[in-house]
Amino acid sequence: MKDIQKNYTMLCDYYELTMGNGYFQSGIGDRIVYFDMFYRDNPDNGGYAIAAGLEQVIEYINDLHFTDEDIAFLRSKGCFCEAFLNYLKDFRFEGDIWAVPEGTVVFPNEPLMTVRAPAIQAQFIETYVLMMINHQSLIATKASRLTRAAKGRAISEFGSRRAQGADAAILGARAAYIGGVGATACAIVDRDFGVPATGTMAHSWVQMFDTEYDAFRTYCEIYPKNATLLIDTFNVVESGVPNAIRAFNEVLRPQGITRCAVRIDSGDITYLTKKVRKMLDEAGWTECRIVVSNSLDEYIIRELIRQGAEIDAFGVGERLITAKSDPVFGGVYKVCAVEHEDGTVEPKIKISENVGKITTPHYKKVYRLRDRKTGKAEADLLCVFDEVVDDTQPIVLFDPHHTWKRKTLTDYTATELLVPIFQNGKQVYTLPTIHEIRAHCAEEIEGMWDEVRRFTNPHNYYVDLSQKLWDIKHSMIAEHRKQV
């Protein structure tokens, strides 16, 4: 993407500034801390999610700085000390970041990103990290579900006009492409990211002409190699298809063009597509594709295919770009450790009456364990940072909540998911192209068992803890109980 034109440093929660000022005045602003970004539940009660948004986080970190106008504004608030404001003049991120590459399949309660940095810096980037990864991971996950429902049929993202603002439209289309959607209606996304833009006509094009036939014929004359005609402005069967066939016959056939398309945006899609397919085939337009749109989601697409609808491609708008069925990803950013001057790392834990909000402490690694023969993922394992999984030796996994449930893996591979992104404030990660990210996502999905990919009641993919990490977590919980 092109360089960020707007400085987003002040796109933060105000408490990040007040805490930063407090850390500074308390003398702990330079204390090294570790934060994990993770999420608690899969969208749509699904079996997995797709990580996305890392590229925008990297751009933000590289451009992170306060302008004179920012500092003047903060001074006007009357609650920040002058020494802290002077500190902000030279503010830059100087820490380390590890993250899961975009397009990776991820699961609840495992870090998608770990940040090691001075407390002020680590705390300050919270909002932007969450905003980017939450939003794009949500849309990429929805796109993945839609793509699988379509069973090889093309899907285009049509949602810009329903998105909650420009960035949601642009970055949402980017994320949708990562998740498997093949094209977008948003032109700027093609320009800036290389996601193929597609689009032909709206109903207004048809209404601008004296007759539907005139509209179709004119369009075919202007775009003979990309003729997709919207046939439901008046009546699909009685006028739309006959006028489309007439235009194809008079304009395309003499040029030897046989590939074209019609689109339906309303009505009983299954019934209409069957009728349209029959009419097109009888007229000799067997290569004419049928595209449908109109408030589609993965369940509707799956049902249309089950009913035998004659559909070659789908356009999906509002229910993709807004993830309408479950529009909040729910990622959080929690401190998990602090580092002392002697280099020792002290784990930190959040304990809550809500069991699901109890965090997993410590600076951690995440391993994905795959069956060596099938290549399918069997489980993810969270370990303390100094542990190493030797995949030449058997490993015993246990359910962290029901510890008597155990499984031994013998013929497996172990791969670390978190890779270095920044070291000492310098980017060390080479950004892949969006096409490479999309290909990685497709490989990741293929590496999951069908049971995990089910839309309804998917298999619970296990994110287990090493024995060492489990012992640390539960000893900290037990110690806290003694103190209350």
N, C-alpha and C positions, 0 to 999 in steps of 0.2 A: 504494500500500500504506500501511497505518497506520505511524506512526512506530516506529522500532526501540525496543523496550522494554528490551533488554539492551545493556549497553555491551560492545562487542566489541573494544575497543582491545587487550586482552591476548590476543586470538586471533591470535597471531603466532608465528613461529619464534623460538626463544630467541636465535639468532644475530643477528637484527635488533636486539635489545637490546644484545648484547655489541658488535656492530659500531658501533651508535650511540654507545655509551659510549666506544669506541675512537676514533671520529671526533671526538667532543667533546674528549677529552683530547689528541688529536693536533693540535687546532686547525683541522681541516678540515671540521667538522660543518656549516658554513654554505656550503661550496663548492657552487656550482650544478652539478648533474649532470642527465643525461638518461638515462632508462631506457625501453626498449621491451618491451612485452609482446607476444609472438608465439608461434606454435606451429609444429612442424616437419612433421607428417604429418596427413593427413586421416583421420578415424575410418573404420573399416571399409574401408580402401583405396578410399574414395570419391573423387569429383572436387572436392569443396568442403566447406566447413563454414558454419554459421550463427552469427554473433556474438550472444551474449546474456549477461546478467548485469550490464550497466552500471548499471542503476537501483539495484541493491543496493550497488555500489561507491560511487555518489554519496551514498547514505544514510550509508554508513560514513564517508566522508570528512567529511561535514558534522557528524557526531557524534563525531569523533575527539578523545578527551581521556583523560587518566589521572586516576583517582580517588585519594583519599587511601589507600584500601585497596590499590590497585595499587602505589603508591609504597612503602607499608610492606612489601608482599611483596617488591618488588625490593631494598629495603634489607636484608631478612633473608637474601638470597642472598649478601651479603658480597663482591660483586665489582663493584659499581657505585659510582663516586665520588659524594660528596654533592652536588657542583656539578652533575653530570649529573641526579641525582634532582630537584634544584631546578629545573633546566631543564624537566624533564618536567611539572612542576606547571602550567605555562602552555603546554604543547605543543598546537599546532594546525597543520593543514596550511596552508601559505602559498604553495604553488607553482601551477604550471599543468599542466593535463591536457588532452590531445586524445585522442579515441577515435572508433572506428567506431560509428555508431548501431546499436542492437540491431535484429536482423532482417536485417542486411546479410550478403550472401554474402561469405565471406573465404577466403583461401588461405594455404598454408604460407609462412612466412618473411617475411610482411609485418606491420607493427605493427598490432595491434588497439587498442593504447593506447600513447601516449607520455607520460611524466611528466617534467616539468622542475621541479626543486625543490632546496632545500638537501639535502645528502647524507643527513643523518639522517632527514629526512622522506621522501625518495624511497625510501630503503632500507626504512623501517619498514612501508610499506603493501604490500610485496611479497606476503606470504602471503594477505591478504584479497583483493587484486586477482586473484591466480591462482586462489584457491579459487572465487570467484564466477564468473569468466568461464570457467574450465575446465569447471566442472560444468554450468552452464546452456548453454554453447555445445555441449557434448557431447550433452545431451538434446534441444536444439532441432534439431541436425543429424540425430539419429536420428528425431525426429518428422517432419522433412521427408522423409526417405527412406520412412517408413511411409506418409505422406500420398500421395506420388507412386505408391507401389505399389498403393494402394487405388483409384486411377483415379476419383476423384470420390465414392467411397463414404465415409460418415462414419466417423470414428475417435474413440473416447473413451479417455482415459487412465485405466487401472484399477489403477495400481501402488502406491498408498500403503502397503499392507501388506507390500510387498516392498522398499520403499525402505530405505536405510541411515540411518534416523533421520528426525525430524520435518522438519528443514530440507530434507533431500534430497527428501522427499515434496512439500512445499509448493512449493519453488522449482523442483523438477523438473517439476511440473505446470504451473507458470507458463511454463517454457521450452518444454514440449511444445506449449502453446497457440501460442506464438510461431512454432514450427516448422510449424504447420498442423493440429494435432489440434484437433477442434472442441469438446470438452467434457472434464470430469474427474469422477471419482468422489469427489474430495476436497472436502468442503463448505467448509472454511476458505479454500480457494483462490478459491472463488466469492465469499465474504464479503470477502476482503482484496484480491483482484485483479480480480474481475468475470469470471473464467473460468466459463462455464456449468457448473453441477454437474448430474450426471445419475445415476440409479440407481434400481433397483426392489427386487428381492428376491434373497435367497440361497437355497441349498438348504434351509437351516434353516427358512425360512418354510414350505416345502412339508411338511417333516417335523413341524412343530408341529401340523398338522391331522390329523384322522382319515383323510382321503383326499386324494389329489392334486386331485381335482375341487373339494373344499371349499376348499382353499387358493387355487385359481385363482378360484373364484367370489367368495370374500371379497375378494380383492385387486381384482378388477374392480369390486366394489361400492364399495370405498373410494376407488379411483383410476380411475374410468371413463375419464378423458381422458388417462391416462398408463399404460395397462395393458400392461406388458411381462412376460410369463410365462416363467419358467425351466422348460423342458420336458424336461430330461435327468436329473432326480433318480432316476427309475426306468427308464423306457424311452421314448425319444423317439417312435418310430413307433407302438408298441402302446398307450401310455397318455398320453404327454405331449401330443401333437397332438390326439388325440380329446378329451381333457379340456379343453384350451385352447379348441377350437372350441365345445364345449358351453357353456363359461362365456361366451365371446363372444356366442353365440347368445342365451343366456338373460338376460344382463345388459346388454351393449352394444347389440345390435341393436334392442331396444325403445326405446332412447334415441336411435336414429339415428346412433350412433357407428360409424364404419367404420375409423378409423385405430387400430391397436394393433400389438403386436409380440410375437414369441417370441424367446427366447434359448437358444442351445445352447452348452454349455461343455465338451463332451467328445465322444469318438467320431470316426468318419470324417466330417469336416465336409462334404466334397464330396458324398458319398453321402447323408448325412442331409438336407442343405439341399435337394437336388433332390427327395427324397421329401416333405419338409415343404412345399415350395412347391406341389407337385402336390396334396397333401391340402388345403391352405388354399384354393387356387384352386377346387378342385372343391366346396368348402363355401361358396363365395361370398366368401371373405375375401381378395380380391385386393389390397387395400391394406394387409394385415397385413405388417409388415416382419420380416425375419429378421436377427437380430443374433447374431454368434458371438464367442467368446473362447477362451481356453485356450492360453497360451504362444505367442502369435503374434509374428512379426517380418515384416520387409518381404519376405523371400524366400518364407515360407510364404504370406503374403497374395497375392503375385504368382502363385504356383503354384495356389492355390485358384481365383483368377480365371481363370487359363489353362485349368483343368480344367472350367470352366463351373459352379462352385458358385453357388448362388442365395443371394447374401448382399447385404444392404442396408447393413449397418454392422458395424464391428469394435470390440471392446473389447480394448485391448492393455495388459498389466500389466508384469510383471517385466522383459521384454526391452526395454521402453522406459524405464522409470523408473531402471533400473540400467545402461542401454546395455550389456546383458550381453555382446554379441558383441565389444565393444571398449571397455571401461569407463574408459579413461584418455585424456583429451584431450591432455595433454602440453604445455600452454602453459608458457612460461618467461619470465623477467623479467631482462633483461640490460642492463647499463650500455652506452651507445653513444657518449656524449660527455661532456665536462666544459666548463664555461664559465669563462673567465678574467675577471678584474676589468675588463679593457678591453672586454668583450663578445664577444671572439672565442671561437669554439666549436672545441674540439679533439676530433677523432674518437677513439674508443676501440674496440678490437677484441678479441674472444676467439679465440684460435687453438688448435686441438685436433688431435690425431692422427686423431680421428674427423672427417672432412671435413664431415659434416652438422652438426657443432656449431660450425663457424666462423661467427661472427656477421657481420652487415653493419653497419659502423660508421656513425656520424654521426647528427645530428639530421636527420630525414627527412620528406618528404612522400610520400603514396601517391596516385597518380592511377589512376582506372579509365577505360580507353579503350573506347568503345562505337562500333560501326558506326552512322553517322548514319541510314542507310536502314532497317536492321533493328532497331536499338536493342539488339542483342545485344552482350555484353561480349566484347572481343577479347583483352585482356591488361590486367594491372596494371603500373604503372611506379613504381619507387622512385626518388626523386630526393633530392638534397641540399636542405636547407630553403630555400635562396635561389634555387633553380631554378623556372622557371615554364614549363609546357607551353602553347604557343600552338596551339590546335586549328584555327586557320585555315591552318596550315602543315603540310606532310607531316612525318611523324616516322618515323625508322628504329629499329626494335626489334631487339634481338639476344639470343639465349639467353645468360644469364650464365655457363653452364657450357660451352657449345659455341658460341663466339662467331662462328663462320662461318655459323651459322644466323641469317638476317636477314629481316626483313619490313618493308615500308614501308606505313604507313597514310596515307591521304589524306583520305577523307571520314569523319571521326570526331569524337566529342566527348570532352573530357577533364574529369573531375570529381574533385575532391579527396575522399577517403574520410574522413580524420580531421577531426573538427570540434571546436571549443573546448568544453570541459566546465567547467573551472575556470580562472580567471585571478586570480593573486595570492591564492589560497585561497578565492575567492568563486565560487559556482556561477553560470555564465552560460548554461547549457544548460537549455532548457525541456523537461521530461520529457514525451514523448508518452504517450498512453494505451496500454494493452496491446493494444487492438484496432487502434490505428494502427500499432503495431510489427508485429503479425501481418500486416496488410495490406501493409506495406512489405516484409516477408519474402516474401510471395507474389509481389509485383512483382519482387523481386530474383531469385527462382528462375525466373520467366518470362523474365527478361533473360539467362539463360544458355543456351548451345547445348545441344541434347539430348545431344551427345557428352560434355559435361562432367557431365551429370546421370546418366549410365549407372551402374548398380550395379556392373557388372563391367567391368574394364579401361577406366575412363573416360579421356577425352582429358585430357592434361596441360595444364592452363590455365597460361599463362606469367605469372610474376611476374618482370619484367625490371628491370634496373638501368639508370639513365641512364649515358651514357659517363663523365660526371664522377664519379659514385658508384662505378662499376666501377673506374675508374683509382685512386681513393683506396683502395678495399678491397685491390686487388692490389699497390699500392705498399706498403701497410702489411704485407701478408703477406711480400713480398720483403724488406722492411727487417728483419722479425723473423728471417727465415732467415739474414741476414747476422750477426745477433747470437748465434746458437746454434751 
